[in-house]
């Protein structure tokens, strides 16, 4: 099975007819969404329950871990204890997981989270804190995939029942990772496509960074390339979930539909299309 979706549901103008029903409009096109706002602030259970109620039975969520859970920030800036932070997060995700709509919790680590004994210990710690929820791990430091550590990295993810997140991103030395087409979970592999805008990716300290870092449109040859990769990954996992994150220029939705067409994938049980009152 192949499921395709986008990062966020509110920033894709070509999909939306109503400012009030953005999630419903989105769910009429794709069966999966990655929630990235949970990286910046843990949403309330009331909010996550609302997302559940607004989506069809077959709809699924990838929920990003909070930024202090991935060591982008210190938990002490937000909570009195690490336990409190994880408790709040588990309360937030509960409506989604209990409804059966949780695809995975995504831990996207920063480029400075390299392969070290301390960080291996932290991955084990995460598994204890999150319990049996599905965890997807995305590294952004190439040391995890060095000749010395790649096999050990994949073996660790298998041991911890963590889902390997395969990424397509600009190659900028040790602060990015190559495409590693290896699954660690027989049930699910996550693929995240960030684009290949090297210039934008490198401008991390620029005020315009968030507007340009994923400014990229995959061309037909690159879509064909990923079609081949995904078919290869299907031999390793029962489901391949693909997320397009090239949102800066509004290209994600078009690229996702192009991949869907290339793979000859169709979805049942999507939300009904809302009526556009201003269409011809």
C-alpha positions, 0 to 999 in steps of 0.5 A: 500500500502507498499513501501520499500526503503533504506537510500541513493542511492549511497552506495549499491554495490549490486544494482549498475552497473555504477558509473555514473548512481547510482540513475537510478540503484537504481530506478530499484530496489526500488520505494522510497529512503531516501535522508540523505545528505540533513541533512548535507547540503541543496542541490541546487534546481539544484541538486534536479531537477536532481534527479527528472529527473533521476527517473521514474514517480512513484518514491518517495523521503523522504528528511531529514531536515537539521541538524540545522532545527532539532536542532543538530546544531545552524542555526547561524553557517550556515545562517544569520537568521532562516528564510533564512535557511528555505527559502533555504530548501523550495527552495531545496525541491520545484522541488521534491514537485512540481513534486509530488515525495515528500513522506515526509520531515523527521525531525529526532530529536537528543536524547537530544530533549526530551518532553518539553514545549519548544520542543512542541512549536518548533514542532508547529513552524516547521509546520508553517515554512514548510507549507503544505508539508508532515512532518514525525517526528522521536524522539530519546528520550524515554520521548515522549513515557513515560506513562505520555506523549505517548498519548499526543505526538501522539495527537500532531502529529495528530493535526499538521498533522505530520506523526509518524515515527516508528523506530526499533533501539538498546534499550539504555535507554532514548536515544532511543525509543521503537517500538510504532505501532501507526499511526498519519496520515491516509494517511502515516506512515513511518517506519525506521529500523536502526538495533539492534547493541547496541555496535555500537549505543553507540559508538557515540564519537568514530571515527568509529561510522558512520561505525559501528552504523548501522552494523546489518543484520536482520535475518529471524525471525526479518523480519517475526516480521516486516512483522507482524507489517507492516500488523498491521499498514496497518489497520491504514494508507493507505500507510506504507513506510519502509526505511532500514537504516542498511547500515554500512555492506551493509545489507540494500538492501538484508534485504529490498528485503527479507521484500518485498518477505515476504510481497509478494509486487511487484512494477510496473514502476521501472526504466529499468535495466541498461545493465551490459557490463561485465555480462556473 
